[in-house]
């Protein structure tokens, strides 16, 4: 379901400068930087798969100074960098907790919804554990998960993937 199909009220926009979210990620990996990272690929339809393959192919080799890692089982819909890994999945479902009033973190002209294990993040409360960012108002949805062990702000990896996301996904509704 697309955001504009499910909501009539605009998503609230929050500038990244006010973000107090601590670093985080759902790290779906085996140990060791040389091992492939196990990332659960989303189940995508035939219309979504080409856009996701183009996005993954267009991603940078490094994110936040971390080198790309091999992923398994499906490198066409997922990507990973570093150890503990920052992961990306293309073609995910709309987040269940995403509401029309959810905060939208804008990073390099891409809107993101953020949540940790407790729920939706609003930029005022530090995250606990991994932070999962999902694009807002774009098709297909893209998810980036940032590990809690990382000492940088959790939005930093989003700056490195934003250009590829803008190029290979369609903006349907901007953060408002």
N, C-alpha and C positions, 0 to 999 in steps of 0.2 A: 504494500500500500504506500502510496506517495504521501508526503507530508501535506500537500495542499488538498489531497482528497480527504484526509482525515480531520482536518482542522479548519476552523473558520477564523480564529483569532491568530494574530501574528506571534511568532516566536520572539521572545525578548532578546535583544542583542546586548552583549557585554563585551567591552574591549578587553583584549588580552592583557593589557597593562594592569588591570585590576584583578587578575587571576591569582588566587592564593592556593591553587590546587597543588598538592605535593606530587612528586613523581610517582608513577605507577604503571603496572602492566600485568595482564594475565599472560604469563610466560608459558606457552605450550611447547616445551622443548626437552630435549635430552641434554644431559650435562656435557660440557666441553664445547668450545667454539668450533672445533673441526667437525662435529657431528651435525647432521641435518636437523633442522628445527621441525618438530611435528606441529603442524598448524591444520586445524580442521577446516577443510575447504567448504564454502557455502554451496548449497544446492542451487545452481542458477539455471535459468531457462535459456533457450537458444537465442533469444534476442539480447540477453545480458552478457552472455559469454564472450562475444567479440570485443565489446567495450572493456571488459575486465582483462582480457588477454592483452589488449593494446595498452591499458594502464600499467599492468605489471611489467610489460616490456619497456615502458617509458619511465619507470622509476629510477631514481638515482642509485649509484653503486654504494654511496655512503649516506647515512642519516645520522646526524649529530656526531659526525666523526667516526661512526661505527660502520665497519664493512658489511656488505651484503653477505647473507648466509644462504646455503642451500636449504630448501624446505621440502618436506614430504607430507602427504603424498602427492600434492598437486601444485606445481610451480606456476601454472597458468592463472590461478586465481588468488594466490597468496605470495607474501614476501616476508623476509625477516632480515634484521641487521643487529649485530653486536651480541654481547653475552653479559648479562641476561638479555634476551632478544626483545627488540621492538618488533611487533608483528603487524602485518597489514592483510586484510581479507577484503576482496572485492565481490560485490553482489550479495551482501548480507541483507537480512530482513530489516525492516524499520524497527528500531528499538521499542520494546513493549512499553517502557516507561516514558517515552517521548510524548509530551503534551504540547498543545498550542502555546502554553505559557512557559515552557521550558527555556532556560537560558541558552543562548546561541553564542558560542565563542568564535569570533572571526579571526582567522589566522591567514594572512596573505590572500584575502578575498575568498576564502572558503569557510563556510559556516559549519560548526561542529557542535554536537550534543555530547556531553560528558557524563559518565557515571562511574561509580565505584561499587563495591559490594553492598554498600548501604543504600544506594539509590542515586538519584539525579544530583549532579554537582551544580552549584550556583556561582562559583567563583569566590565565595566568601568563607567557605569552610574547607580546611585542608582535607585532601583525599586520604583514605585509608586503603592500603593495598593497591592493586592494579587499577589504572584508569583506562577505560575503554571510550574512545572518541569515535563517533559515527557522524558522517557528513549529514548535514541538514539541507533539504531542498535541492538535492542533486540526484541524478539517476545515472547509474545504479548507486545504491548506498555503498560507502566504503568505510571500513572500520580499522582504526589504528589503536593498538593496545600498547601501553607504555609501562615498563616494569617499575615496581616500587623501589628497587635497589638503586635506581639512577638518581644522582644528586641534583640534576638539572630540573628546571620546571617541566612538568609533564607535557606542556604544549610545544616545547622546542622541536621535537621531531616532526611536528605538523608543518613547520616552515619548509622543511626539506622536501616533503611530498606534495605540497600544495600545487606547484606548477604542473605536475603530471596529472593531478586530480582535475584541475581546471581544464586541461587539454583533452582529457579522455572521458570525462563525465559531462552530463548535461545539467546546467543549472535550470531548475524548474521554478524555484521560488527562493529569493534571497532572504537572508536573515533580516528581520524588520525591527 
